[in-house]
Structure formats: C-alpha cells, structure tokens
C-alpha cells in the first residue's frame, strides 16, 4: 500500500526523528511532505486557516493522481 507522510517540525505528536525513522523503514513511502510553515502543528492539520493550501490541496492532488 502506498504511504504518504505529511508532517511539520512543530508537531508535538510526530517528532521529526520519528518521521525520519518511519520514512526510512516503511517500504512504500511515496510522499514525505514537510509542511513549509515552521509554526504548523498537529492541530493545524485540521484547524489552520491555511491548511487547504499547505496540506489539503496536496492530499487531493495525490489522491486524484492514483
């Protein structure tokens, strides 16, 4: 199964070291996307005003390509 990782540096539930470990150890990572806003955190994946442009549009594009 293809796996897409969406993460941010300020996410207290997904430490960048853990994301790196998962990315290196899962066999089918197709996307490893770091949100390009340093302040972005775990709650922002749902509530941020700019979540659409920073995350949701990329997810929809990825889903429509497959």
Long-range contacts (C-beta under 8 A, 24 or more apart in sequence): 1-28, 2-28, 2-30, 2-66, 3-28, 3-29, 3-30, 4-29, 4-30, 4-31, 4-33, 4-59, 4-62, 5-29, 5-31, 5-32, 5-33, 6-31, 6-33, 6-35, 6-45, 6-55, 6-58, 6-59, 7-33, 7-34, 7-35, 8-34, 8-35, 8-37, 8-38, 8-40, 8-41, 8-42, 8-44, 9-34, 9-38, 9-40, 10-38, 10-39, 10-40, 10-41, 11-40, 11-41, 11-42, 12-41, 12-42, 13-42, 14-42, 30-62, 31-58, 31-62, 33-58
